[in-house]
């Protein structure tokens, strides 16, 4: 059974439209879980109270097929126009695994993000990408400080979650199984 380590942001960076990065990235991970389960993935996730050192160490205690961090980028106040778009980071010095995972994520997010031209893959050298033992990607799902990006993230939690799990199945060469009802209706079922 493939294993995925999910690392939603532990940063409480405020959104100008209300809420914060940690809250919304955790909602997306929460929404990913039913899709991961129906697709027969084992998974673990970080503890919001952990430091980046603790998160990396926790991830490295297991053998994971993919480490996926979810964040939002920063558009400084007063930037005109505010920064916008999605960035998918992979470790710049890893063999093709991270770049291949980033490719599937980018291609699928282009299908749901309002401007597909603003979905980019970025090679990077950050601790979260470099120090994890498994293939790692860091997905910035839009820019905080940009009201359009913030609202897109907030209004598309289920769609983003499904899209990310679809990308994981493609990366791991597995078929994708959908769930039979919208996640927002789960409490009513």
C-alpha positions as CSV (number, residue, x, y, z in Angstrom):
1,X,0.0,0.0,0.0
2,X,1.6,3.3,-1.0
3,X,2.2,5.8,1.8
4,X,1.8,9.6,1.6
5,X,3.0,12.1,4.2
6,X,0.9,15.2,4.3
7,X,2.3,18.4,5.7
8,X,-0.2,21.2,5.7
9,X,1.3,24.6,6.8
10,X,1.8,25.1,10.5
11,X,2.1,28.9,10.0
12,X,-0.8,31.0,11.2
13,X,-0.3,33.6,8.5
14,X,-3.5,35.7,8.3
15,X,-5.5,35.9,5.1
16,X,-6.9,39.4,4.3
17,X,-10.3,37.7,3.6
18,X,-10.3,36.1,7.0
19,X,-8.8,32.9,8.5
20,X,-5.2,31.8,8.1
21,X,-2.9,29.6,6.1
22,X,-2.7,26.8,8.7
23,X,-6.5,26.5,9.0
24,X,-7.2,26.3,5.3
25,X,-4.3,24.0,4.4
26,X,-5.5,21.6,7.1
27,X,-9.0,21.8,5.7
28,X,-7.7,20.8,2.3
29,X,-5.7,17.9,3.9
30,X,-8.9,16.9,5.8
31,X,-10.8,16.8,2.5
32,X,-8.0,14.7,0.9
33,X,-8.3,11.9,3.4
34,X,-11.5,10.2,2.0
35,X,-10.0,10.3,-1.5
36,X,-6.8,8.7,-0.1
37,X,-8.7,6.0,1.7
38,X,-10.9,5.1,-1.3
39,X,-7.7,4.9,-3.4
40,X,-6.0,2.6,-0.9
41,X,-3.3,4.9,0.3
42,X,-1.8,4.8,3.7
43,X,-1.0,8.2,5.0
44,X,0.3,10.3,7.9
45,X,0.1,14.0,8.5
46,X,2.1,16.5,10.5
47,X,1.0,17.8,13.9
48,X,0.2,21.5,13.7
49,X,2.2,22.2,16.9
50,X,5.4,20.6,15.5
51,X,8.4,22.6,14.3
52,X,9.7,21.9,10.8
53,X,12.5,19.8,12.4
54,X,9.9,17.6,14.1
55,X,7.8,17.3,11.0
56,X,10.8,16.2,8.9
57,X,12.0,13.8,11.6
58,X,8.4,12.3,11.9
59,X,8.2,11.9,8.1
60,X,11.6,10.3,8.0
61,X,10.6,7.6,10.6
62,X,8.5,5.9,7.9
63,X,9.1,5.0,4.3
64,X,6.8,7.3,2.2
65,X,6.2,7.3,-1.5
66,X,5.7,11.0,-1.4
67,X,5.9,13.9,1.0
68,X,3.5,16.7,0.1
69,X,3.6,20.0,1.9
70,X,0.7,22.5,1.3
71,X,1.1,26.2,1.8
72,X,0.1,29.5,0.3
73,X,2.6,32.0,-1.0
74,X,3.0,35.6,0.3
75,X,2.0,38.6,-1.6
76,X,3.2,41.6,0.4
77,X,0.7,44.2,1.2
78,X,0.8,47.1,-1.3
79,X,2.1,44.9,-4.1
80,X,0.2,46.1,-7.1
81,X,-1.2,44.0,-8.6
82,X,-0.9,41.4,-5.8
83,X,1.1,38.3,-6.7
84,X,-1.1,35.5,-8.0
85,X,-0.9,31.9,-9.0
86,X,0.2,28.5,-7.9
87,X,3.8,27.3,-7.4
88,X,4.8,23.7,-7.2
89,X,8.3,23.2,-5.8
90,X,10.5,20.1,-6.0
91,X,14.0,19.6,-4.8
92,X,16.3,21.0,-7.5
93,X,18.9,18.2,-7.0
94,X,16.7,15.2,-6.8
95,X,16.5,12.6,-9.6
96,X,13.3,12.9,-11.6
97,X,10.9,11.8,-8.8
98,X,10.1,15.3,-7.4
99,X,10.0,16.9,-10.8
100,X,7.7,14.2,-12.1
101,X,5.3,14.5,-9.1
102,X,5.3,18.3,-9.6
103,X,4.5,17.9,-13.3
104,X,1.3,15.9,-12.5
105,X,0.3,18.3,-9.8
106,X,0.8,21.3,-12.1
107,X,-1.0,19.7,-15.0
108,X,-4.1,18.9,-12.9
109,X,-4.2,22.2,-11.1
110,X,-4.2,24.0,-14.4
111,X,-7.5,22.3,-15.0
112,X,-9.1,23.9,-12.0
113,X,-7.2,27.2,-11.3
114,X,-8.8,30.3,-13.0
115,X,-5.6,31.1,-15.0
116,X,-3.6,28.0,-16.0
117,X,-0.8,30.2,-17.2
118,X,-0.1,31.1,-13.5
119,X,0.6,27.5,-12.4
120,X,4.3,27.0,-12.4
121,X,6.9,24.3,-11.4
122,X,9.8,25.7,-9.5
123,X,13.0,23.8,-8.7
124,X,14.1,24.8,-5.1
125,X,16.5,23.9,-2.3
126,X,14.5,24.2,0.9
127,X,14.8,22.1,4.0
128,X,11.4,20.6,3.6
129,X,12.3,19.4,0.2
130,X,15.9,18.6,0.8
131,X,15.9,16.9,4.2
132,X,13.0,14.5,3.8
133,X,14.0,10.9,2.9
134,X,11.2,10.5,0.3
135,X,10.4,12.3,-2.9
136,X,9.0,15.7,-1.8
137,X,6.9,18.5,-3.2
138,X,5.7,21.7,-1.7
139,X,2.6,23.1,-3.2
140,X,1.7,26.8,-2.8
141,X,-2.0,26.9,-3.7
142,X,-2.2,30.6,-4.3
143,X,-1.1,33.8,-2.6
144,X,-2.3,35.1,0.7
145,X,-2.6,38.9,0.4
146,X,-4.4,38.3,-3.0
147,X,-8.1,38.3,-2.3
148,X,-8.8,36.3,-5.6
149,X,-6.4,33.6,-4.7
150,X,-7.6,33.4,-1.1
151,X,-11.2,33.1,-2.1
152,X,-10.4,30.5,-4.8
153,X,-8.7,28.3,-2.1
154,X,-11.5,28.8,0.3
155,X,-14.3,28.1,-2.2
156,X,-12.6,25.0,-3.8
157,X,-11.4,22.9,-0.9
158,X,-13.1,19.7,-2.1
159,X,-12.1,20.3,-5.7
160,X,-8.4,21.0,-4.8
161,X,-8.3,17.9,-2.5
162,X,-9.7,15.6,-5.2
163,X,-7.3,17.1,-7.7
164,X,-4.2,16.6,-5.5
165,X,-5.1,13.0,-4.9
166,X,-5.7,12.4,-8.6
167,X,-2.2,13.8,-9.1
168,X,-0.7,11.4,-6.5
169,X,-2.4,8.4,-8.2
170,X,-1.0,9.5,-11.6
171,X,2.5,10.0,-10.1
172,X,2.4,6.5,-8.6
173,X,0.9,4.9,-11.8
174,X,-2.4,3.9,-10.1
175,X,-6.0,4.2,-11.2
176,X,-8.0,6.9,-9.5
177,X,-11.2,6.0,-7.7
178,X,-13.6,8.8,-7.1
179,X,-16.0,9.0,-4.1
180,X,-19.7,8.9,-4.9
181,X,-20.8,12.1,-3.2
182,X,-19.4,15.6,-2.5
183,X,-17.3,15.8,0.6
184,X,-19.4,18.8,1.7
185,X,-22.4,16.5,1.9
186,X,-20.7,13.8,4.1
187,X,-22.4,14.9,7.3
188,X,-25.8,14.6,5.6
189,X,-25.2,11.1,4.2
